[in-house]
Amino acid sequence: MKLENRNTVSGISAIALAVAATVSAAPAWAQEKAVAPDDKSPGIADIVVTAQKRSESLQQTPLAISAVKMDTLETRGITDVVGLSAVAPSLTATAGTGRSNLILKIRGIGESDVQLTNDSPIGVYVDGVIVGRAAGGSFELLDLERVEVLRGPQGTLYGRNTTGGAVNLITRKPADDFGAEVMGSFGRWNYLQGRASIDTGRLGETGLAARVSFLHRQREGYFDNRLSAPDRDPGSFNTESVRAALSYDKGGPVRASYAFDYTHMVSTAAQMQLTAATQRVLDYFGASQSLGGAAFLPPQATQRDYSAANANVTTDMSMGHNLTLELDVSDHLTIRSITGLREMESDLVDGDIDGQSGLVGLIIKPGTPSVRPVRLFDGDIYRKQRQFSQEINLIGSIGDRVNYVLGAYAFDESGNENNPQKLTMVIPFGDNQLGGVNVQSNLVYRAESKSKALFGQATYKLTPDLSVTGGMRYTWDEKRMIQSSPDVRDLTGKWSNFNWALTLQYQATPDIMTYLRVATGYKAGGFNVRAINNSYNPEFVTSYEAGIKSDLLDRHLRVNATLFYMQLKDKQLNQLQASPTGIKTTTVNAGKAAYQGVELELEALPFDKLRLNAALGYTDPTFKSFLYRVPSTGVTEDIGNGAQFTYSSKLTLNAGGEYTFGEVLGGELSARLDYAYRSAVRYNVVPFETVFDEAIRAKGYGLLDGRIMLSKVPVGPSTATFTLWGRNLTNAKYRTQGIDFGSLGFAVNSYGEPTSYGIDVKFTL
């Protein structure tokens, strides 16, 4: 306990020293700004964000927040949520066992198990409506205006399950004037894309405007599965997405907007392949070919050039409705209502998690020993989820010194899952012989979740340059899990929590802002449908943060930096435990953990034709205590010194540069390079209880992308943009997932996309 207190004080002291140094240095930095930028020297443009439920400048928002507009996402070639790893420091996004499953980590905090009863501590929002499940969370970034990544707990304005942060996806609203855009793409592995959108503009004097967008994207797989067609090879997908938006604004006190989005995707996930196995597994399955079955593919520590798996096809559907209403009661008060309805459905057929098929072996139970089909592990997964949410905001001000947001929130969710699993257990029998037992099990359950909250935040200007912001939220959660297989359980749980935040903000100069922030977060308790225990309790986080945001050298250099220290209490942890009845995990409130680190974002315009950007995040997590019941002894021990943080990279680095050459063929020629690095990742929380932890770990890797663009080319009444692009130009081989099946005697990894390239053509009217 004393050691923990010293670490806390040390973290707070470091933050205080950093801010003190920042503030004391501010006058010297301020001298670098000569005059305000004009039309001939615009400098780095600011971005308006709504992270605090009101519109404000990114550079004057006292949060660790990164914001990127859609044109920047397009220039960097980011097309889905997984690509957001290249947007912000300390953010990693990974597709799970299905292309649409999303594993998000911010500052080392996240959730890797996408079952419907597990909440992610990273909230993903579309126009203020949360996407309740990580399953189905990796959707297309169609028709976005911008993306906002909020790092650190957001417990007051965003509520439960944002202990790590939040990602806001803000969609493009209908334009006031008529316009249209058409885009086509072609690339390696027969990659095809067609995208179109049209704005009606304001329809007469009605105040109405509409926008409709459509996307089709498809690709063959980048692994060759000799048992399937190219459009079903691992890594393939076929996606169709549509979005329709309608807005009403006559310049009066009432505004309204409605949006509908629908996505349908058929995909084959990047193939899992065998990385390591015990000698018993190698001997048993290695005999398949001699018994008349397919050849066993031995473990391989690097990416295969081929695959021999089952179909492994997933069909995903997501749909959403969003209605936002605003009423200006006066010049100082606006009432906003956000109503959301979302649905998700996912169906995985012939899910293969070993990279093998057509194997046979000697089965000794049940019945007379005989040669039969065998498998290391596979299964199907069907999931369906539906949610409704309602939020009411009062956004106002009192005089010139006070701004406030008050709100009420309600969320109601239901879902169900059916997950049959098949595996073969290898056991010795007779005189030094090996036999198998085919085991089938089924995971069947449905889940319900309800949440309500009241919240408020207010900012008071102590002086024109110094302000203080305080926020509070009280949350009530209620959950139920009804399970029929493999266990019969009907569990309910209720939790409530109070969160608060306090921020001190100092505008040292017009272009330099510093802040100190203390905030709390709360992740609701729940149930693990694969666990041997019934339920787990909420986890709590307290975060201490100091930051600086600055625009220097006449807005040609932007430097934003954050120093943070976070304490987690009752941390929820999942640990895989393979068993004769399939995959099981246990979720426990392990104890206490601390996260400390630094984040740095740079953007520079050294001269008119060159634009540079970089983002660095370093997080150092440690367990202060981790109470663990050792299965072999039944004794509970504190294993904090030996436990690991999974799917977490300590270091993330993104850097890019864009150079504009000038006019070519009536357009503007430019070139861009981007580099993204993630340090090593572990996949087992308790390594000494697993066999292949070291074998399946993911080493650090970097990806280099490049683009050459010819934009603003006049073509009749429109302008055209031609882009030649390439991703992973160095053909890096890197792991994206790892599973150690422990007692089953093997472990698997999946790998990321090799070098790809293509061309985009876009016409804008």
C-alpha positions in Angstrom: 0.0 0.0 0.0 2.8 2.4 0.8 4.5 1.7 -2.4 1.3 2.4 -4.3 0.9 5.7 -2.6 4.5 6.7 -3.4 3.9 5.9 -7.1 0.7 8.0 -7.1 2.4 11.0 -5.6 5.3 10.5 -8.0 2.9 10.5 -11.0 1.1 13.6 -9.8 4.4 15.4 -9.1 5.6 14.6 -12.6 2.5 16.0 -14.1 2.7 19.2 -12.0 6.3 19.7 -12.9 5.5 19.3 -16.6 2.7 21.9 -16.5 4.8 24.3 -14.5 7.6 24.0 -17.1 5.0 24.5 -19.9 3.5 27.6 -18.4 6.9 29.1 -17.6 8.1 28.5 -21.1 5.0 29.9 -22.7 6.0 33.6 -23.0 9.2 32.6 -24.8 7.3 30.5 -27.3 4.7 33.1 -27.8 7.3 35.5 -29.2 7.6 33.2 -32.2 4.2 34.3 -33.5 4.5 37.5 -35.4 1.1 38.2 -37.0 -2.2 36.4 -37.5 -2.2 34.2 -40.6 -3.8 35.7 -43.7 -5.2 34.2 -46.9 -1.8 34.0 -48.5 -0.3 32.2 -45.4 -3.1 30.2 -43.9 -0.9 28.0 -41.8 -2.3 24.8 -40.2 -6.0 24.9 -40.1 -7.9 24.4 -36.9 -10.7 21.8 -36.5 -14.0 22.4 -34.8 -14.8 19.4 -32.5 -17.8 18.5 -30.4 -16.0 16.3 -27.9 -17.6 18.2 -25.0 -21.2 18.2 -26.5 -20.7 21.7 -27.9 -18.7 23.1 -30.8 -15.3 24.4 -30.0 -11.7 24.6 -31.3 -9.6 21.5 -31.1 -6.7 23.6 -29.9 -8.8 25.1 -27.1 -10.4 21.8 -25.8 -8.7 20.7 -22.6 -8.7 17.0 -23.4 -6.3 14.6 -25.0 -8.1 14.5 -28.3 -7.0 13.9 -31.9 -9.3 14.9 -34.7 -9.0 14.1 -38.4 -11.2 15.3 -41.3 -12.5 13.0 -44.0 -10.2 14.4 -46.7 -7.2 13.5 -44.5 -8.5 10.0 -43.9 -9.0 9.6 -47.7 -5.5 11.0 -48.4 -4.1 8.4 -46.0 -6.1 5.6 -47.4 -8.1 4.8 -44.2 -11.3 3.1 -45.2 -12.5 1.4 -42.0 -12.3 1.7 -38.2 -9.3 -0.7 -38.0 -7.3 1.9 -40.0 -7.7 4.5 -37.2 -4.5 3.1 -35.6 -2.7 5.6 -37.9 -4.7 8.5 -36.6 -3.9 9.0 -32.9 -1.1 8.2 -30.5 -1.7 5.3 -28.0 -4.5 3.9 -30.2 -4.4 0.4 -31.7 -7.3 -1.2 -33.6 -7.3 -4.8 -34.7 -9.9 -7.0 -36.5 -10.8 -10.0 -34.4 -11.6 -13.6 -35.6 -14.1 -12.0 -38.0 -13.4 -9.0 -40.2 -16.2 -7.0 -38.6 -15.1 -7.7 -35.0 -13.2 -4.9 -33.4 -10.5 -4.9 -30.8 -9.7 -1.3 -29.7 -7.0 -0.3 -27.2 -6.3 3.2 -26.0 -3.4 3.6 -23.5 -3.3 -0.1 -23.1 -7.0 -0.4 -22.0 -9.4 -2.4 -24.1 -11.3 -5.7 -24.5 -10.3 -8.6 -26.7 -13.3 -10.9 -26.2 -16.2 -9.7 -28.3 -19.0 -11.9 -26.7 -22.2 -10.0 -26.2 -22.0 -9.8 -22.4 -18.5 -8.2 -22.5 -18.4 -4.4 -22.7 -15.5 -2.7 -24.4 -14.0 0.1 -22.3 -13.6 2.2 -25.5 -16.9 3.8 -26.5 -17.5 4.1 -30.3 -20.1 6.6 -31.2 -21.8 7.5 -34.5 -23.3 11.1 -34.3 -23.6 10.7 -30.5 -25.1 7.2 -30.6 -23.0 4.5 -29.1 -22.2 1.3 -31.0 -22.9 -1.1 -28.2 -21.0 -4.1 -29.2 -17.4 -4.7 -30.4 -18.8 -7.6 -32.5 -19.8 -5.8 -35.8 -17.9 -2.7 -34.7 -15.4 -2.6 -37.5 -17.6 -1.0 -40.2 -16.9 1.1 -43.2 -16.1 4.8 -42.8 -18.7 5.9 -45.2 -19.5 9.6 -45.6 -17.7 10.9 -42.6 -17.0 14.6 -41.8 -14.4 13.8 -39.2 -13.2 11.4 -36.5 -12.5 12.4 -32.9 -10.4 10.2 -30.7 -10.6 11.0 -27.0 -7.9 9.4 -24.9 -8.4 8.7 -21.2 -11.6 8.2 -19.2 -14.7 10.1 -20.3 -17.0 9.1 -17.5 -18.9 12.3 -17.1 -20.1 13.3 -20.6 -19.9 9.8 -22.2 -20.7 7.6 -19.2 -20.0 4.0 -18.5 -17.6 1.8 -20.5 -15.3 4.7 -21.5 -12.5 4.0 -19.0 -10.0 4.0 -21.9 -11.5 6.6 -24.0 -14.0 7.2 -26.8 -14.0 7.4 -30.6 -16.5 9.8 -32.2 -17.5 9.3 -35.8 -19.2 12.4 -37.1 -21.0 12.0 -40.4 -21.3 14.5 -43.2 -24.5 16.5 -43.2 -26.5 17.4 -46.3 -24.9 20.4 -48.1 -26.8 23.7 -48.8 -26.0 23.4 -52.5 -26.4 20.6 -55.1 -23.3 18.4 -55.6 -22.3 14.9 -56.5 -19.2 12.7 -56.2 -18.3 9.4 -57.9 -15.3 7.3 -57.1 -13.9 4.0 -58.6 -10.9 1.9 -57.6 -9.1 -1.2 -58.8 -6.2 -3.0 -57.1 -4.3 -6.1 -56.3 -6.3 -9.3 -55.6 -9.0 -7.9 -57.9 -9.8 -5.2 -55.5 -12.8 -3.2 -56.7 -14.6 -0.2 -55.2 -17.4 2.0 -56.4 -18.6 4.9 -54.3 -21.2 7.6 -55.1 -22.9 10.4 -53.2 -25.3 13.1 -54.1 -26.5 16.3 -52.3 -29.9 17.8 -53.3 -29.0 21.1 -51.7 -31.7 23.2 -50.0 -35.1 22.3 -51.5 -36.7 25.7 -52.1 -38.0 27.4 -49.0 -38.7 24.2 -47.1 -35.5 24.2 -45.2 -35.0 20.6 -46.2 -31.8 19.1 -47.7 -30.9 15.5 -48.3 -27.8 13.4 -49.0 -27.5 9.8 -50.2 -24.3 7.8 -50.4 -23.6 4.3 -51.6 -20.5 2.1 -51.4 -19.5 -1.2 -52.9 -16.1 -2.7 -52.1 -14.8 -6.2 -52.8 -11.5 -8.1 -52.9 -10.3 -11.6 -53.3 -8.2 -13.1 -50.5 -4.5 -12.7 -50.0 -4.1 -16.3 -48.9 -4.6 -19.1 -51.4 -7.1 -21.7 -50.0 -6.9 -24.6 -52.4 -10.4 -25.7 -51.3 -12.2 -22.5 -52.2 -12.7 -20.0 -55.0 -10.6 -16.8 -54.9 -13.5 -14.7 -53.7 -13.6 -17.0 -50.6 -9.9 -17.1 -49.9 -8.8 -15.8 -46.5 -8.7 -12.0 -46.5 -11.6 -11.7 -49.1 -14.6 -9.5 -48.6 -17.7 -8.2 -50.5 -19.3 -5.1 -48.9 -22.3 -3.0 -49.7 -23.1 0.1 -47.6 -25.7 2.8 -48.0 -26.4 6.0 -46.0 -29.2 8.5 -46.3 -29.4 11.8 -44.4 -32.1 14.4 -44.2 -31.8 17.8 -42.5 -34.2 20.6 -41.7 -33.0 24.1 -41.0 -34.8 27.3 -41.9 -32.6 29.6 -39.9 -35.1 29.6 -37.0 -35.0 28.1 -33.5 -35.7 24.5 -34.6 -33.3 22.2 -36.4 -33.6 18.5 -37.1 -31.5 15.8 -38.8 -32.2 12.1 -39.5 -29.8 9.5 -40.8 -30.1 5.9 -41.8 -27.1 3.6 -42.5 -27.0 0.0 -43.6 -24.0 -2.3 -44.3 -24.0 -5.9 -45.5 -20.6 -7.7 -45.7 -19.6 -11.2 -46.7 -16.0 -11.9 -45.7 -13.4 -14.5 -44.9 -11.1 -13.6 -42.1 -7.4 -13.7 -42.3 -6.6 -17.3 -41.7 -5.4 -18.6 -38.4 -2.5 -21.0 -38.8 -0.7 -23.4 -36.5 2.3 -21.8 -34.9 3.3 -24.4 -32.2 2.2 -27.8 -30.9 3.2 -30.4 -28.5 4.8 -33.6 -29.7 1.7 -35.5 -28.9 -0.4 -33.3 -31.2 2.2 -33.5 -33.9 2.4 -37.3 -33.8 -1.4 -37.8 -33.7 -2.5 -35.4 -36.4 0.7 -36.0 -38.4 -0.5 -39.6 -39.1 -3.6 -38.3 -41.0 -2.1 -38.8 -44.5 -1.0 -42.4 -43.8 -4.5 -43.1 -42.7 -6.1 -41.8 -45.9 -6.8 -38.2 -44.9 -5.3 -34.9 -45.9 -1.8 -34.0 -45.0 -1.2 -32.3 -41.7 0.3 -28.8 -42.1 3.0 -28.6 -39.5 3.6 -25.5 -37.3 5.2 -22.5 -39.0 6.5 -19.4 -37.2 6.0 -17.1 -40.2 3.1 -16.3 -42.6 2.1 -19.1 -45.0 1.8 -18.6 -48.7 -1.2 -20.9 -48.7 -4.0 -22.2 -46.6 -6.1 -25.4 -46.5 -8.9 -24.3 -44.2 -12.7 -24.7 -44.2 -14.9 -22.0 -45.7 -14.7 -19.7 -42.7 -17.2 -17.3 -44.2 -18.9 -14.6 -42.1 -22.0 -12.6 -43.1 -22.4 -9.4 -41.2 -25.3 -6.9 -41.2 -25.4 -3.6 -39.3 -28.2 -1.0 -39.5 -28.8 2.3 -37.7 -31.3 5.1 -37.3 -30.3 8.4 -35.8 -32.7 11.3 -35.1 -31.3 14.6 -33.7 -33.6 17.5 -32.7 -32.5 20.9 -31.5 -34.5 23.8 -30.1 -33.0 27.2 -29.3 -35.1 28.3 -26.3 -33.1 31.5 -26.1 -29.8 33.0 -27.2 -28.3 31.2 -24.1 -30.0 27.9 -24.0 -30.4 25.0 -26.5 -32.3 21.7 -26.0 -30.9 18.8 -27.9 -32.4 15.3 -28.3 -30.5 12.3 -29.7 -32.4 9.2 -30.4 -30.7 6.1 -31.7 -31.7 2.6 -32.8 -29.1 0.1 -34.0 -29.1 -3.5 -35.0 -26.3 -6.0 -35.7 -26.3 -9.6 -37.0 -23.3 -11.8 -37.7 -23.2 -15.4 -38.9 -19.9 -17.3 -39.1 -20.0 -20.7 -41.0 -17.3 -23.3 -40.8 -15.2 -21.2 -38.5 -11.7 -22.7 -38.5 -9.1 -21.7 -35.9 -6.3 -24.1 -36.8 -5.6 -23.7 -40.6 -6.3 -27.5 -41.2 -9.0 -29.5 -43.0 -9.6 -33.0 -44.2 -7.7 -34.6 -41.3 -8.5 -38.1 -40.0 -7.3 -40.0 -37.0 -7.9 -43.0 -34.8 -10.9 -42.2 -32.6 -11.2 -44.4 -29.5 -14.3 -42.9 -27.8 -17.2 -43.4 -28.1 -17.6 -46.9 -29.4 -15.1 -49.2 -31.2 -11.8 -47.6 -32.2 -11.9 -46.5 -35.8 -10.5 -44.0 -38.3 -12.7 -40.9 -38.5 -12.5 -37.2 -39.4 -10.7 -35.2 -36.7 -10.1 -31.5 -36.1 -7.9 -29.4 -33.8 -10.6 -26.8 -33.3 -13.5 -25.2 -35.3 -17.0 -23.9 -34.8 -19.8 -21.6 -36.0 -21.0 -18.4 -34.4 -24.3 -16.6 -34.8 -24.9 -13.3 -33.0 -27.7 -10.8 -33.1 -28.0 -7.6 -31.1 -30.5 -4.7 -31.0 -30.2 -1.5 -29.0 -32.2 1.7 -28.3 -30.8 4.9 -26.8 -32.1 8.3 -25.9 -30.2 11.3 -24.7 -31.4 14.8 -23.8 -29.0 17.7 -23.5 -29.4 21.2 -22.1 -26.6 23.3 -23.6 -26.3 26.9 -22.3 -24.4 29.7 -20.9 -24.8 32.2 -18.0 -23.4 35.6 -18.9 -19.9 35.6 -20.4 -18.3 33.4 -17.7 -20.3 30.2 -17.5 -21.0 27.5 -20.1 -22.8 24.3 -19.1 -24.2 21.0 -20.4 -26.8 19.1 -18.5 -28.2 15.7 -19.6 -30.1 12.5 -19.1 -29.5 9.2 -20.8 -31.2 5.9 -21.3 -30.0 2.7 -23.0 -31.7 -0.6 -23.6 -30.1 -3.6 -25.3 -30.9 -7.3 -26.1 -28.9 -9.9 -27.9 -28.4 -13.6 -28.4 -25.6 -16.0 -29.5 -25.3 -19.6 -30.7 -21.7 -20.9 -30.8 -21.3 -24.6 -31.5 -17.7 -25.8 -31.1 -15.9 -29.0 -32.3 -12.5 -30.3 -31.3 -10.5 -33.5 -30.9 -8.8 -34.3 -27.6 -5.6 -36.4 -28.0 -5.0 -38.9 -25.2 -2.7 -41.9 -24.7 -4.1 -45.4 -24.7 -2.9 -49.0 -24.9 0.8 -49.6 -25.4 2.3 -46.2 -26.2 -0.5 -45.4 -28.6 -2.4 -42.1 -29.2 -6.1 -41.9 -29.7 -8.6 -39.1 -30.1 -12.0 -38.2 -28.6 -14.2 -36.0 -30.7 -16.0 -33.5 -28.5 -18.8 -31.2 -29.5 -20.3 -28.4 -27.3 -22.6 -25.5 -27.8 -22.6 -22.0 -26.3 -26.2 -20.7 -26.3 -27.4 -17.6 -24.4 -29.3 -14.4 -24.6 -28.4 -11.1 -22.8 -30.2 -8.0 -21.8 -28.7 -4.7 -20.6 -30.3 -1.4 -19.4 -28.5 1.7 -18.3 -29.7 5.2 -17.1 -27.7 8.2 -16.2 -27.9 11.9 -15.2 -24.9 14.1 -15.8 -23.7 17.7 -16.0 -20.6 19.7 -16.8 -19.9 23.4 -16.3 -17.0 25.7 -17.2 -16.4 28.9 -15.2 -13.9 31.6 -16.4 -12.0 32.7 -13.4 -10.2 35.3 -15.6 -10.2 35.8 -19.3 -7.3 33.3 -19.6 -8.0 30.9 -16.7 -11.0 28.6 -16.4 -12.1 25.6 -14.4 -14.4 22.8 -15.5 -16.2 20.4 -13.3 -18.4 17.4 -14.3 -20.5 14.8 -12.6 -22.5 11.7 -13.7 -24.5 9.1 -11.8 -25.2 5.8 -13.6 -27.5 2.9 -12.9 -26.9 -0.4 -14.7 -28.9 -3.6 -14.8 -28.0 -6.8 -16.7 -29.4 -10.2 -17.2 -27.9 -13.3 -18.9 -30.0 -16.4 -19.6 -27.8 -19.4 -20.7 -29.0 -22.8 -21.8 -25.7 -24.4 -22.9 -23.2 -25.6 -21.8 -24.4 -24.5 -18.4 -28.0 -23.6 -17.5 -28.0 -20.2 -15.7 -30.2 -17.2 -15.3 -28.1 -14.4 -13.8 -29.0 -10.8 -13.0 -26.8 -8.0 -11.7 -27.3 -4.4 -10.7 -24.6 -1.7 -10.3 -24.5 2.0 -9.9 -21.6 4.5 -9.8 -20.8 8.2 -9.4 -18.1 9.7 -11.7 -16.6 13.1 -11.6 -14.0 15.2 -13.5 -12.1 18.4 -12.7 -10.1 20.5 -15.2 -8.0 23.6 -14.9 -7.3 25.4 -18.2 -4.9 28.2 -18.8 -4.7 30.1 -22.1 -1.1 31.3 -21.8 -1.2 33.1 -25.1 -3.7 33.1 -28.0 -1.8 30.2 -29.5 -0.7 28.2 -26.3 -3.1 26.5 -24.0 -2.2 24.2 -21.0 -4.4 22.2 -18.8 -4.5 19.9 -15.7 -7.3 17.3 -15.6 -8.4 14.7 -13.0 -11.1 12.4 -14.2 -12.7 9.1 -13.2 -14.3 6.3 -15.2 -16.4 3.2 -14.7 -16.9 0.0 -16.6 -20.0 -1.9 -15.7 -19.9 -5.4 -14.1 -21.3 -8.3 -16.0 -21.2 -12.0 -17.0 -18.8 -14.1 -19.0 -20.8 -16.8 -20.8 -17.6 -18.9 -21.1 -16.6 -18.5 -17.5 -16.7 -21.0 -14.7 -17.6 -18.1 -12.3 -21.0 -16.4 -12.4 -20.3 -12.7 -12.6 -17.7 -10.0 -12.1 -17.9 -6.5 -10.6 -17.3 -3.1 -12.1 -13.8 -1.7 -12.6 -12.9 1.9 -11.8 -10.2 4.2 -13.1 -8.8 7.6 -11.8 -6.7 9.5 -14.3 -4.3 12.4 -13.8 -3.4 14.3 -16.9 -1.5 17.3 -18.0 -1.4 18.7 -21.5 -0.3 21.5 -23.7 -1.6 22.6 -27.1 0.3 25.1 -29.2 0.4 26.7 -32.6 3.8 28.2 -33.2 5.7 29.9 -36.0 2.8 31.8 -37.4 0.7 28.5 -37.3 3.3 26.6 -39.3 4.1 24.3 -36.4 1.6 22.6 -34.1 2.8 20.8 -31.0 0.4 19.0 -28.7 1.6 16.9 -25.8 0.1 14.9 -22.9 1.5 13.4 -19.8 -0.8 10.9 -17.9 -1.0 8.6 -15.0 -4.0 6.3 -14.5 -5.0 3.9 -11.6 -7.3 1.0 -12.2 -9.1 -0.7 -9.4 -10.9 -4.0 -9.6 -9.5 -4.5 -13.1 -11.5 -6.9 -15.2 -9.4 -9.6 -16.8 -10.1 -12.5 -19.1 -7.9 -15.6 -19.2 -8.4 -18.3 -21.8 -8.7 -21.8 -20.4 -9.1 -24.5 -23.1 -11.1 -27.6 -21.9 -12.5 -30.8 -23.2 -15.8 -29.0 -23.7 -14.4 -26.2 -25.8 -12.9 -22.8 -25.1 -13.6 -21.4 -21.6 -12.4 -18.2 -20.0 -12.7 -16.8 -16.5 -13.3 -13.2 -15.9 -12.0 -11.9 -12.6 -11.6 -8.5 -10.9 -7.8 -9.1 -10.7 -6.8 -6.2 -8.5 -5.0 -2.9 -9.2 -3.0 -1.7 -12.2 -1.3 1.6 -13.1 -0.7 3.1 -16.5 1.6 6.0 -17.1 2.9 7.5 -20.3 3.3 10.4 -22.6 1.8 11.4 -26.0 3.1 13.8 -28.5 1.5 15.1 -31.7 3.3 17.2 -34.3 2.2 18.9 -37.5 4.4 21.2 -39.5 4.4 23.2 -42.7 8.2 23.9 -43.2 7.3 25.5 -46.5 4.2 25.8 -48.7 4.7 22.6 -50.6 5.6 20.3 -47.7 3.3 19.1 -44.9 4.6 16.8 -42.1 2.8 15.0 -39.2 3.8 12.7 -36.4 2.2 11.1 -33.4 4.0 9.2 -30.6 2.4 7.4 -27.7 4.2 5.5 -24.9 2.3 3.7 -22.2 4.0 1.8 -19.4 1.4 -0.4 -17.6 2.1 -2.3 -14.4 0.0 -4.5 -12.1 0.1 -3.3 -8.5 -1.7 -6.5 -7.4 -3.3 -9.4 -9.3 -5.0 -12.0 -7.1 -5.0 -15.2 -9.0 -6.2 -18.7 -8.1 -3.6 -21.1 -9.4 -5.6 -24.1 -11.0 -2.9 -26.7 -10.1 -2.9 -25.9 -6.4 -6.1 -24.0 -5.7 -4.2 -21.4 -3.8 -4.8 -17.7 -4.4 -1.5 -15.8 -5.0 -0.6 -12.2 -6.0 1.1 -12.7 -9.4 1.3 -9.0 -10.3 5.0 -9.2 -11.1 4.4 -12.0 -13.7 1.1 -11.0 -15.3 0.9 -9.4 -18.7 -1.2 -6.8 -20.5 -2.7 -8.4 -23.7 -3.2 -6.9 -27.2 -1.3 -3.8 -25.9 1.7 -2.1 -27.5 3.7 0.0 -25.2 4.9 2.2 -28.1 2.9 3.5 -31.1 4.5 5.8 -33.7 2.8 7.3 -36.8 4.7 9.7 -39.1 3.8 11.0 -42.6 4.8 13.6 -45.1 3.1 15.1 -48.2 4.8 17.1 -50.9 3.0 19.1 -53.5 5.0 19.4 -56.8 2.8 21.9 -58.5 0.6 22.1 -61.6 0.7 19.1 -64.0 -1.9 18.5 -66.8 -4.1 21.2 -65.4 -4.2 19.6 -62.0 -2.0 19.5 -58.8 0.5 16.7 -58.4 1.4 15.5 -54.9 3.0 12.5 -53.2 2.6 11.1 -49.6 4.4 8.6 -47.4 3.0 7.3 -44.1 4.8 5.0 -41.6 3.0 3.3 -38.6 4.8 1.3 -35.9 3.5 -0.8 -33.1 5.8 -2.4 -30.5 5.5 -6.1 -29.4 2.2 -7.6 -28.2 1.5 -10.5 -25.8 -1.7 -12.6 -25.9 -1.7 -14.3 -22.5 -2.5 -12.5 -19.2 -0.9 -15.3 -17.1 2.0 -16.6 -19.1 3.2 -19.3 -16.7 -0.2 -21.1 -17.0 0.2 -21.3 -20.8 2.5 -23.4 -23.0 3.2 -21.3 -26.0 3.1 -17.7 -24.8 6.5 -16.9 -26.2 5.9 -18.7 -29.4 2.8 -16.7 -30.4 3.8 -13.3 -29.3 3.7 -10.6 -31.9 7.0 -8.8 -32.5 7.0 -5.0 -33.2 6.4 -4.1 -36.8 6.1 -1.0 -39.0 4.0 -0.5 -42.1 5.0 1.9 -44.9 2.2 3.2 -47.2 2.5 5.6 -50.1 0.3 7.6 -52.5 0.8 9.7 -55.6 -2.1 12.0 -56.4 -3.1 14.2 -59.3 -6.0 16.3 -58.0 -8.1 19.2 -59.2 -8.0 18.2 -62.8 -10.8 19.9 -64.7 -13.0 17.4 -66.6 -16.0 19.2 -68.1 -18.2 20.6 -65.3 -16.4 18.4 -62.7 -12.9 18.0 -61.2 -11.1 14.7 -61.1 -8.5 13.2 -58.7 -6.3 10.3 -59.8 -4.5 8.4 -57.1 -1.9 5.6 -57.3 -1.5 3.9 -53.9 0.4 1.2 -52.1 0.1 -0.3 -48.6 2.7 -2.2 -46.7 5.3 -1.4 -49.4 8.1 -3.3 -47.6 5.9 -6.5 -47.5 6.3 -6.8 -43.7 5.0 -10.0 -42.2 3.2 -9.3 -38.9 0.9 -11.0 -36.5 -2.5 -9.6 -35.7 -3.9 -12.2 -33.3 -2.7 -15.1 -31.2 -4.5 -17.9 -29.3 -2.8 -20.4 -27.0 -5.1 -23.4 -26.6 -3.1 -24.6 -23.6 -4.2 -28.1 -22.5 -5.3 -28.9 -26.1 -1.6 -28.8 -27.0 -1.4 -26.2 -29.7 -1.4 -22.4 -30.5 -2.3 -20.3 -33.5 -1.6 -16.9 -35.1 -3.2 -14.8 -37.8 -1.2 -12.4 -40.0 -1.9 -9.1 -41.6 -2.2 -8.0 -45.2 0.9 -8.3 -47.5 1.8 -5.6 -50.0 -1.2 -4.2 -51.9 -1.6 -1.5 -54.5 -4.2 0.1 -56.7 -5.6 3.2 -58.3 -8.5 5.5 -57.4 -10.3 7.8 -59.7 -12.7 10.3 -58.3 -15.0 12.9 -60.0 -16.5 15.8 -58.0 -19.3 18.0 -59.3 
